[in-house]
Structure formats: C-alpha cells, structure tokens
Amino acid sequence: MNSSTDKPAEEKDRQVITALARGLSVLRCFRQGDRFLGNQEIAERTGLPKATVSRLTHTLTVLGYLNHSKRFNQYSLGTAVLSLGYSLLGNLDILKSARPLMQELADHAEASVSLAARDGLHMVYLENCVSRANMITLRIDVGARTRIANTAMGRALLCGLPEEERTELVELIRQATPKGEWSQVKAGIEQGARDYREKGFCFSLGDWRENVNSIAVPLVQADRSVLAINCGGPAWQLSAEKLAQDIGPRLVEIGRRLENL
C-alpha cells in the first residue's frame, strides 16, 4: 500500500523532487520489528514499481542509509539513518527541559510519560520516561510510532494545530481509514476536541490498546510547530477519574511551563 502522504504532496507541489520523496518513502517502509525487507515487500508498501525500488535501494545502500544482506538478498536500515535521528534529538532543546518534568510526573503517577511529534499519520516518540517505583509501566522506545487517529497524543496534536491544518490532517486520516472503522475514529477525534475545550486535555480509554488508558496535551512551540505530551498506563492503575482529576491538571501545567520557555 502506498504511504499516506507522499503522492498527494508530489502531485500538488511542483517544487517537490519526486526521486527524493520516493527514496524517503523507501526508508519509511521500515517499521518497528522489521529487521529485513526485500524489494518486493518495499514495492508493495510504497506502491512503486519493483524496478524503481531496486534502483532506490541500491542508491540508498551506496549512501549508507541501507545495508544489503547477500545471504537473504534483503535490506536493513543503515547507520546513516541513526545518525540523522540522533542529530535531530540532540538539537531539540525542549527535551532538556522536558525530561525532569516528565520523570517527576512518571514517578508520581507510577506510569509512563512520553513526548511525541507528528510523522505523517503517526506520532513518533521523541522521549519516554517511566516510573522508577513501578515496574508495570509502558516502555516505549524512542523512535517508535503510533497512529494519530486513536491515541490521546494524536488527538491532542490535532487540537493544537491551526484549524486549516487540522482539517487537512483529519481528511487524510479519513482517506486512510477503512470505511467500516471511520465512524468510530471520527467519534474519538470529536470527543477529543470536546474534552480539550472543556478540560484542557484529551483521553484515550482503551482505544489504542485494550486495558490501557492515557491522557495528553498539545505543546505548541515558539515556531508554532506542535508536539504532544502524554501519560499512560494500565487501566486498573490509571482510571478515567484519576486521569481527569490528578494527572490531567499536572500535564497542563507541564505544557504551560514548556511553552513559556
């Protein structure tokens, strides 16, 4: 299946270099847990012809962004990708200020607190702090991705976006969602918007994973880009009431402090 946003961008913007966009779409094919991918599987995920994929994977291998296994005749991500990611994280000044506040909340809630940014129709984790007092917490690796549509942090991101950008993103989510699932996804997005207007934060109560509850707030930075910060854990530990009355106000305060840096 073709990636959700590459083709529309290429079609609408003549300044987009198609070859570069396609090369990046190959790299984005690799998901958490994918050790190796072959040209056929990459072609299926990107919607690109296999011959095009073969040229792209060869080029990316020469540049160090992919490694080729002669044994399996497949590809894995190269260290050049890792260096780009670490350069990004190293230049995010907000992480230095966010980490101690996130760790303090994680210890208080005995849960997991994460900071994430948008990546297409997903959120990518930039930082994750877990409680030092409770071993039963969500441990999510930096770089992991989760859907915007059914997560608290995704709903919070939508609430933090300017109206036009939010409308465009919701439409992209609608197009990528199977028809039978859209009504439920739409209801979750709309409920998130109501919760944010009334309470200042968004919920996900078993929507992302069964028996996992979370709460999130948007974090609008000085350059107007939007991140999201959330707190999540097992439903038996983080009830909707605890999230709303205790964790939510603390998250709002953390967001306020980080936005005013």
KEDREN-744376 format. One record per residue (C-alpha): residue in three letters; z, x, y. Coordinates in nm, 3 decimals. Layout:
! residues N
<site r="ALA" z="Z" x="X" y="Y"/>
...
***
This chain:
! residues 261
<site r="MET" z="0.000" x="0.000" y="0.000"/>
<site r="ASN" z="-0.081" x="0.126" y="0.344"/>
<site r="SER" z="0.205" x="0.233" y="0.571"/>
<site r="SER" z="0.312" x="-0.040" y="0.808"/>
<site r="THR" z="0.227" x="0.103" y="1.148"/>
<site r="ASP" z="-0.035" x="0.382" y="1.121"/>
<site r="LYS" z="-0.356" x="0.179" y="1.111"/>
<site r="PRO" z="-0.279" x="-0.057" y="1.399"/>
<site r="ALA" z="-0.196" x="0.242" y="1.619"/>
<site r="GLU" z="-0.522" x="0.413" y="1.530"/>
<site r="GLU" z="-0.725" x="0.101" y="1.597"/>
<site r="LYS" z="-0.564" x="0.020" y="1.934"/>
<site r="ASP" z="-0.526" x="0.368" y="2.084"/>
<site r="ARG" z="-0.834" x="0.588" y="2.111"/>
<site r="GLN" z="-0.614" x="0.885" y="2.204"/>
<site r="VAL" z="-0.465" x="0.888" y="1.852"/>
<site r="ILE" z="-0.606" x="1.170" y="1.635"/>
<site r="THR" z="-0.683" x="0.994" y="1.309"/>
<site r="ALA" z="-0.673" x="1.305" y="1.091"/>
<site r="LEU" z="-0.327" x="1.397" y="1.221"/>
<site r="ALA" z="-0.200" x="1.042" y="1.173"/>
<site r="ARG" z="-0.328" x="1.042" y="0.816"/>
<site r="GLY" z="-0.168" x="1.377" y="0.743"/>
<site r="LEU" z="0.167" x="1.250" y="0.866"/>
<site r="SER" z="0.126" x="0.933" y="0.660"/>
<site r="VAL" z="0.099" x="1.156" y="0.352"/>
<site r="LEU" z="0.430" x="1.323" y="0.435"/>
<site r="ARG" z="0.592" x="0.984" y="0.497"/>
<site r="CYS" z="0.497" x="0.876" y="0.144"/>
<site r="PHE" z="0.783" x="1.079" y="0.003"/>
<site r="ARG" z="1.092" x="0.862" y="-0.033"/>
<site r="GLN" z="1.443" x="0.947" y="-0.137"/>
<site r="GLY" z="1.432" x="1.026" y="-0.508"/>
<site r="ASP" z="1.063" x="1.129" y="-0.509"/>
<site r="ARG" z="1.053" x="1.486" y="-0.640"/>
<site r="PHE" z="0.679" x="1.498" y="-0.706"/>
<site r="LEU" z="0.381" x="1.279" y="-0.613"/>
<site r="GLY" z="0.021" x="1.312" y="-0.724"/>
<site r="ASN" z="-0.290" x="1.245" y="-0.518"/>
<site r="GLN" z="-0.346" x="0.911" y="-0.689"/>
<site r="GLU" z="0.002" x="0.783" y="-0.607"/>
<site r="ILE" z="-0.025" x="0.909" y="-0.249"/>
<site r="ALA" z="-0.361" x="0.734" y="-0.215"/>
<site r="GLU" z="-0.205" x="0.408" y="-0.337"/>
<site r="ARG" z="0.086" x="0.435" y="-0.092"/>
<site r="THR" z="-0.126" x="0.522" y="0.210"/>
<site r="GLY" z="-0.435" x="0.315" y="0.133"/>
<site r="LEU" z="-0.650" x="0.625" y="0.192"/>
<site r="PRO" z="-0.940" x="0.731" y="-0.036"/>
<site r="LYS" z="-0.833" x="0.977" y="-0.302"/>
<site r="ALA" z="-1.089" x="1.234" y="-0.180"/>
<site r="THR" z="-0.935" x="1.219" y="0.169"/>
<site r="VAL" z="-0.588" x="1.255" y="0.024"/>
<site r="SER" z="-0.696" x="1.560" y="-0.174"/>
<site r="ARG" z="-0.812" x="1.735" y="0.144"/>
<site r="LEU" z="-0.497" x="1.637" y="0.329"/>
<site r="THR" z="-0.260" x="1.757" y="0.055"/>
<site r="HIS" z="-0.449" x="2.087" y="0.032"/>
<site r="THR" z="-0.423" x="2.139" y="0.408"/>
<site r="LEU" z="-0.054" x="2.047" y="0.415"/>
<site r="THR" z="0.011" x="2.288" y="0.128"/>
<site r="VAL" z="-0.160" x="2.574" y="0.312"/>
<site r="LEU" z="0.057" x="2.498" y="0.618"/>
<site r="GLY" z="0.379" x="2.489" y="0.414"/>
<site r="TYR" z="0.453" x="2.117" y="0.454"/>
<site r="LEU" z="0.384" x="2.052" y="0.085"/>
<site r="ASN" z="0.434" x="2.258" y="-0.230"/>
<site r="HIS" z="0.190" x="2.226" y="-0.519"/>
<site r="SER" z="0.313" x="2.238" y="-0.876"/>
<site r="LYS" z="0.040" x="2.377" y="-1.103"/>
<site r="ARG" z="0.238" x="2.263" y="-1.405"/>
<site r="PHE" z="0.238" x="1.896" y="-1.302"/>
<site r="ASN" z="-0.060" x="1.907" y="-1.064"/>
<site r="GLN" z="0.156" x="1.721" y="-0.814"/>
<site r="TYR" z="0.314" x="1.784" y="-0.475"/>
<site r="SER" z="0.664" x="1.806" y="-0.332"/>
<site r="LEU" z="0.778" x="1.841" y="0.028"/>
<site r="GLY" z="0.781" x="2.196" y="0.162"/>
<site r="THR" z="1.045" x="2.376" y="0.364"/>
<site r="ALA" z="0.844" x="2.336" y="0.686"/>
<site r="VAL" z="0.936" x="1.967" y="0.681"/>
<site r="LEU" z="1.304" x="2.058" y="0.652"/>
<site r="SER" z="1.285" x="2.297" y="0.947"/>
<site r="LEU" z="1.138" x="2.021" y="1.166"/>
<site r="GLY" z="1.421" x="1.786" y="1.069"/>
<site r="TYR" z="1.690" x="2.041" y="1.145"/>
<site r="SER" z="1.528" x="2.123" y="1.478"/>
<site r="LEU" z="1.546" x="1.754" y="1.567"/>
<site r="LEU" z="1.911" x="1.719" y="1.466"/>
<site r="GLY" z="2.003" x="2.043" y="1.639"/>
<site r="ASN" z="1.859" x="1.916" y="1.966"/>
<site r="LEU" z="2.032" x="1.577" y="1.957"/>
<site r="ASP" z="2.321" x="1.642" y="2.192"/>
<site r="ILE" z="2.461" x="1.296" y="2.125"/>
<site r="LEU" z="2.557" x="1.399" y="1.771"/>
<site r="LYS" z="2.813" x="1.648" y="1.903"/>
<site r="SER" z="2.988" x="1.373" y="2.099"/>
<site r="ALA" z="2.942" x="1.105" y="1.834"/>
<site r="ARG" z="3.081" x="1.289" y="1.531"/>
<site r="PRO" z="3.452" x="1.294" y="1.625"/>
<site r="LEU" z="3.441" x="0.929" y="1.735"/>
<site r="MET" z="3.262" x="0.829" y="1.416"/>
<site r="GLN" z="3.505" x="1.023" y="1.197"/>
<site r="GLU" z="3.802" x="0.864" y="1.372"/>
<site r="LEU" z="3.664" x="0.516" y="1.303"/>
<site r="ALA" z="3.575" x="0.604" y="0.944"/>
<site r="ASP" z="3.932" x="0.716" y="0.880"/>
<site r="HIS" z="4.075" x="0.406" y="1.049"/>
<site r="ALA" z="3.850" x="0.165" y="0.858"/>
<site r="GLU" z="3.860" x="0.369" y="0.536"/>
<site r="ALA" z="3.485" x="0.320" y="0.530"/>
<site r="SER" z="3.156" x="0.483" y="0.626"/>
<site r="VAL" z="3.025" x="0.516" y="0.982"/>
<site r="SER" z="2.661" x="0.607" y="1.046"/>
<site r="LEU" z="2.425" x="0.679" y="1.333"/>
<site r="ALA" z="2.056" x="0.600" y="1.286"/>
<site r="ALA" z="1.723" x="0.582" y="1.467"/>
<site r="ARG" z="1.407" x="0.383" y="1.410"/>
<site r="ASP" z="1.139" x="0.519" y="1.178"/>
<site r="GLY" z="0.856" x="0.265" y="1.161"/>
<site r="LEU" z="1.002" x="-0.044" y="0.994"/>
<site r="HIS" z="1.304" x="0.151" y="0.874"/>
<site r="MET" z="1.616" x="0.314" y="1.011"/>
<site r="VAL" z="1.665" x="0.683" y="0.933"/>
<site r="TYR" z="2.020" x="0.818" y="0.914"/>
<site r="LEU" z="2.100" x="1.097" y="1.158"/>
<site r="GLU" z="2.469" x="1.130" y="1.073"/>
<site r="ASN" z="2.716" x="0.978" y="0.830"/>
<site r="CYS" z="3.096" x="1.014" y="0.837"/>
<site r="VAL" z="3.315" x="0.892" y="0.554"/>
<site r="SER" z="3.685" x="0.825" y="0.536"/>
<site r="ARG" z="3.898" x="1.120" y="0.433"/>
<site r="ALA" z="4.161" x="0.882" y="0.297"/>
<site r="ASN" z="3.947" x="0.659" y="0.075"/>
<site r="MET" z="3.704" x="0.788" y="-0.186"/>
<site r="ILE" z="3.544" x="0.444" y="-0.235"/>
<site r="THR" z="3.307" x="0.462" y="0.062"/>
<site r="LEU" z="2.932" x="0.453" y="0.115"/>
<site r="ARG" z="2.800" x="0.808" y="0.100"/>
<site r="ILE" z="2.454" x="0.813" y="0.256"/>
<site r="ASP" z="2.261" x="1.134" y="0.306"/>
<site r="VAL" z="2.124" x="1.233" y="0.644"/>
<site r="GLY" z="1.751" x="1.155" y="0.636"/>
<site r="ALA" z="1.789" x="0.852" y="0.409"/>
<site r="ARG" z="1.602" x="0.541" y="0.522"/>
<site r="THR" z="1.683" x="0.172" y="0.507"/>
<site r="ARG" z="1.498" x="-0.137" y="0.623"/>
<site r="ILE" z="1.540" x="-0.272" y="0.974"/>
<site r="ALA" z="1.492" x="-0.631" y="0.859"/>
<site r="ASN" z="1.808" x="-0.690" y="0.656"/>
<site r="THR" z="2.061" x="-0.438" y="0.786"/>
<site r="ALA" z="2.324" x="-0.459" y="1.057"/>
<site r="MET" z="2.197" x="-0.141" y="1.223"/>
<site r="GLY" z="1.839" x="-0.269" y="1.216"/>
<site r="ARG" z="1.944" x="-0.595" y="1.380"/>
<site r="ALA" z="2.145" x="-0.400" y="1.637"/>
<site r="LEU" z="1.842" x="-0.184" y="1.713"/>
<site r="LEU" z="1.635" x="-0.497" y="1.776"/>
<site r="CYS" z="1.900" x="-0.627" y="2.016"/>
<site r="GLY" z="1.892" x="-0.302" y="2.213"/>
<site r="LEU" z="1.514" x="-0.293" y="2.259"/>
<site r="PRO" z="1.332" x="-0.428" y="2.565"/>
<site r="GLU" z="1.200" x="-0.780" y="2.499"/>
<site r="GLU" z="0.834" x="-0.685" y="2.467"/>
<site r="GLU" z="0.902" x="-0.400" y="2.226"/>
<site r="ARG" z="1.140" x="-0.619" y="2.025"/>
<site r="THR" z="0.880" x="-0.895" y="1.995"/>
<site r="GLU" z="0.617" x="-0.648" y="1.874"/>
<site r="LEU" z="0.853" x="-0.500" y="1.615"/>
<site r="VAL" z="0.958" x="-0.840" y="1.481"/>
<site r="GLU" z="0.590" x="-0.928" y="1.441"/>
<site r="LEU" z="0.531" x="-0.606" y="1.244"/>
<site r="ILE" z="0.828" x="-0.692" y="1.024"/>
<site r="ARG" z="0.685" x="-1.041" y="0.968"/>
<site r="GLN" z="0.349" x="-0.898" y="0.865"/>
<site r="ALA" z="0.511" x="-0.657" y="0.619"/>
<site r="THR" z="0.743" x="-0.917" y="0.464"/>
<site r="PRO" z="0.627" x="-1.128" y="0.166"/>
<site r="LYS" z="0.576" x="-1.489" y="0.277"/>
<site r="GLY" z="0.843" x="-1.618" y="0.042"/>
<site r="GLU" z="1.104" x="-1.388" y="0.199"/>
<site r="TRP" z="1.020" x="-1.424" y="0.568"/>
<site r="SER" z="1.228" x="-1.735" y="0.639"/>
<site r="GLN" z="1.542" x="-1.559" y="0.517"/>
<site r="VAL" z="1.460" x="-1.237" y="0.702"/>
<site r="LYS" z="1.386" x="-1.431" y="1.022"/>
<site r="ALA" z="1.713" x="-1.622" y="0.993"/>
<site r="GLY" z="1.903" x="-1.293" y="0.961"/>
<site r="ILE" z="1.733" x="-1.144" y="1.267"/>
<site r="GLU" z="1.801" x="-1.458" y="1.472"/>
<site r="GLN" z="2.165" x="-1.468" y="1.360"/>
<site r="GLY" z="2.198" x="-1.103" y="1.457"/>
<site r="ALA" z="2.071" x="-1.184" y="1.806"/>
<site r="ARG" z="2.322" x="-1.470" y="1.840"/>
<site r="ASP" z="2.609" x="-1.253" y="1.718"/>
<site r="TYR" z="2.516" x="-0.980" y="1.964"/>
<site r="ARG" z="2.501" x="-1.223" y="2.257"/>
<site r="GLU" z="2.833" x="-1.383" y="2.167"/>
<site r="LYS" z="3.033" x="-1.092" y="2.024"/>
<site r="GLY" z="2.854" x="-0.769" y="2.118"/>
<site r="PHE" z="2.772" x="-0.661" y="1.760"/>
<site r="CYS" z="2.560" x="-0.756" y="1.456"/>
<site r="PHE" z="2.659" x="-0.819" y="1.093"/>
<site r="SER" z="2.509" x="-0.769" y="0.750"/>
<site r="LEU" z="2.721" x="-0.952" y="0.494"/>
<site r="GLY" z="2.571" x="-0.867" y="0.156"/>
<site r="ASP" z="2.216" x="-0.871" y="0.298"/>
<site r="TRP" z="2.147" x="-0.500" y="0.250"/>
<site r="ARG" z="2.334" x="-0.459" y="-0.076"/>
<site r="GLU" z="2.529" x="-0.717" y="-0.268"/>
<site r="ASN" z="2.904" x="-0.687" y="-0.207"/>
<site r="VAL" z="2.853" x="-0.451" y="0.089"/>
<site r="ASN" z="2.943" x="-0.564" y="0.442"/>
<site r="SER" z="2.863" x="-0.381" y="0.763"/>
<site r="ILE" z="2.865" x="-0.421" y="1.139"/>
<site r="ALA" z="2.662" x="-0.238" y="1.404"/>
<site r="VAL" z="2.596" x="-0.198" y="1.775"/>
<site r="PRO" z="2.290" x="-0.063" y="1.960"/>
<site r="LEU" z="2.321" x="0.262" y="2.150"/>
<site r="VAL" z="2.080" x="0.280" y="2.444"/>
<site r="GLN" z="2.040" x="0.639" y="2.561"/>
<site r="ALA" z="1.965" x="0.769" y="2.910"/>
<site r="ASP" z="1.592" x="0.795" y="2.831"/>
<site r="ARG" z="1.604" x="0.427" y="2.718"/>
<site r="SER" z="1.548" x="0.515" y="2.353"/>
<site r="VAL" z="1.767" x="0.311" y="2.118"/>
<site r="LEU" z="1.987" x="0.427" y="1.830"/>
<site r="ALA" z="2.230" x="0.219" y="1.627"/>
<site r="ILE" z="2.578" x="0.295" y="1.501"/>
<site r="ASN" z="2.738" x="0.103" y="1.216"/>
<site r="CYS" z="3.043" x="0.082" y="0.994"/>
<site r="GLY" z="3.008" x="-0.038" y="0.637"/>
<site r="GLY" z="3.181" x="-0.055" y="0.303"/>
<site r="PRO" z="3.269" x="-0.274" y="0.004"/>
<site r="ALA" z="3.306" x="-0.642" y="0.094"/>
<site r="TRP" z="3.655" x="-0.661" y="-0.056"/>
<site r="GLN" z="3.761" x="-0.385" y="0.182"/>
<site r="LEU" z="3.568" x="-0.492" y="0.492"/>
<site r="SER" z="3.587" x="-0.868" y="0.522"/>
<site r="ALA" z="3.387" x="-1.051" y="0.787"/>
<site r="GLU" z="3.714" x="-1.125" y="0.967"/>
<site r="LYS" z="3.821" x="-0.759" y="0.972"/>
<site r="LEU" z="3.479" x="-0.653" y="1.093"/>
<site r="ALA" z="3.477" x="-0.907" y="1.374"/>
<site r="GLN" z="3.838" x="-0.868" y="1.492"/>
<site r="ASP" z="3.907" x="-0.499" y="1.436"/>
<site r="ILE" z="3.602" x="-0.283" y="1.363"/>
<site r="GLY" z="3.356" x="-0.456" y="1.593"/>
<site r="PRO" z="3.551" x="-0.404" y="1.917"/>
<site r="ARG" z="3.608" x="-0.039" y="1.822"/>
<site r="LEU" z="3.235" x="0.009" y="1.765"/>
<site r="VAL" z="3.158" x="-0.150" y="2.102"/>
<site r="GLU" z="3.397" x="0.094" y="2.269"/>
<site r="ILE" z="3.237" x="0.391" y="2.091"/>
<site r="GLY" z="2.895" x="0.272" y="2.204"/>
<site r="ARG" z="3.018" x="0.238" y="2.562"/>
<site r="ARG" z="3.162" x="0.589" y="2.563"/>
<site r="LEU" z="2.846" x="0.744" y="2.417"/>
<site r="GLU" z="2.612" x="0.558" y="2.654"/>
<site r="ASN" z="2.808" x="0.677" y="2.956"/>
<site r="LEU" z="2.782" x="1.048" y="2.873"/>
***
